[in-house]
């Protein structure tokens, strides 16, 4: 099986927050942010796996700053770690206007075939120091998760 770089799996998505995204406090609903993160994370996972994936888990979702209607945010997803059939994707959201870190989370996907059976994915390779740090962080999360 081939190896691919983390950079190859990267996916960016720009989004403009509308009033339909807001909760009763006038800020973007956390569930809406999680849904969008899952969708963006899926695209990065699918890109790396070269096929369909299903969401398996969400880890360490953290909300750092609120966003309001009219704010433009950018989602950045990348596969940072793989197992036999699993893909660990780090997703972060940045406010495009001021660069504030809105949220981040780790999504785990499993690659599937057309019969919904798990299938093997290419190993991921960290090249830069930042990618190696991300991969180490994801390994720690995976280890903690496997002990549960």
C-alpha positions in Angstrom: 0.0 0.0 0.0 1.3 3.5 -0.9 2.0 6.3 1.5 0.6 9.8 1.0 1.5 13.1 2.6 -0.7 15.0 5.1 -0.6 18.0 2.7 -2.2 15.9 0.0 -5.3 15.3 2.2 -5.8 19.0 3.1 -9.1 20.6 2.3 -10.2 24.2 2.9 -13.8 25.5 2.8 -14.9 29.2 3.2 -18.3 29.8 4.8 -20.4 32.9 5.5 -22.5 32.7 8.7 -26.1 33.5 8.2 -29.0 34.2 10.6 -30.2 30.6 10.0 -27.0 29.4 11.6 -27.5 31.3 14.9 -28.8 30.1 18.2 -31.1 32.1 20.5 -28.1 34.0 21.8 -27.3 35.4 18.4 -24.1 33.3 17.9 -23.5 30.4 15.6 -25.0 27.2 17.0 -22.3 24.7 18.2 -24.1 21.8 16.5 -24.1 23.6 13.2 -20.3 24.1 13.5 -19.8 20.4 14.3 -22.0 19.4 11.4 -19.9 21.6 9.0 -16.7 20.3 10.5 -17.9 16.7 9.9 -18.7 17.5 6.3 -15.3 19.2 5.7 -13.4 16.4 7.6 -15.2 13.8 5.4 -13.9 15.5 2.3 -10.3 15.3 3.5 -10.8 11.7 4.6 -12.4 10.8 1.3 -9.7 12.5 -0.6 -7.0 10.5 1.2 -8.9 7.2 1.2 -9.9 7.6 -2.5 -13.4 6.5 -1.7 -16.3 6.7 0.8 -15.9 6.9 4.6 -18.2 6.9 7.6 -17.8 9.0 10.7 -16.7 6.8 13.6 -16.0 9.3 16.4 -15.4 12.9 17.4 -12.7 13.8 19.9 -11.8 16.9 21.8 -14.2 19.4 20.1 -13.3 22.8 21.6 -15.1 26.0 21.0 -12.7 29.0 21.4 -14.6 32.1 20.1 -18.2 32.8 19.0 -19.1 33.8 15.5 -22.1 35.9 14.4 -24.2 36.4 11.3 -22.0 38.0 8.5 -18.8 36.5 9.8 -16.7 34.7 7.2 -15.0 31.6 8.5 -12.5 29.1 7.0 -12.5 25.4 7.7 -9.2 23.6 7.4 -9.2 19.8 7.5 -6.3 17.3 7.1 -5.8 13.7 7.7 -3.0 13.4 10.3 -3.0 9.8 11.2 -4.3 6.5 9.6 -4.8 3.0 10.8 -5.7 0.0 8.8 -9.0 1.5 7.8 -9.3 4.5 10.0 -8.5 8.1 9.2 -7.9 10.7 12.0 -8.7 14.1 10.7 -7.9 17.4 12.4 -10.4 20.2 11.6 -10.0 23.8 12.7 -12.0 26.9 12.0 -10.5 30.4 11.7 -12.4 33.7 11.5 -11.2 35.0 8.1 -11.5 38.7 9.0 -9.4 38.7 12.2 -7.6 35.4 12.3 -9.2 34.3 15.6 -9.3 30.5 16.2 -13.0 29.6 16.4 -12.9 25.9 17.1 -11.1 22.7 16.5 -11.9 19.0 16.7 -10.6 15.5 15.8 -12.9 13.4 13.6 -12.3 9.7 13.0 -13.6 8.1 9.8 -13.5 4.6 8.6 -13.1 3.8 4.9 -15.7 1.6 3.4 -16.4 -0.1 0.1 -19.7 -0.2 -1.9 -20.9 -3.1 0.3 -20.2 -1.0 3.5 -17.3 -3.2 4.5 -14.2 -1.6 5.9 -11.3 -1.3 3.6 -7.6 -0.5 3.9 -6.4 3.1 3.4 -2.9 4.3 2.5 -0.6 5.2 5.3 -0.1 8.9 5.9 3.3 10.5 6.1 4.2 13.6 8.1 6.8 15.7 6.4 7.1 19.0 8.3 7.6 19.6 12.0 4.1 21.0 12.3 2.7 17.8 10.7 4.8 15.6 13.0 3.4 17.5 16.0 -0.1 17.0 14.7 0.6 13.3 14.2 2.0 12.9 17.7 -1.1 14.6 19.1 -3.4 12.4 17.2 -1.5 9.3 18.3 -1.9 10.3 22.0 -5.7 10.8 21.4 -5.9 7.4 19.7 -4.0 5.7 22.5 -6.3 7.2 25.1 -9.4 6.3 23.1 -8.2 2.6 22.7 -7.9 2.3 26.5 -11.6 3.2 27.1 
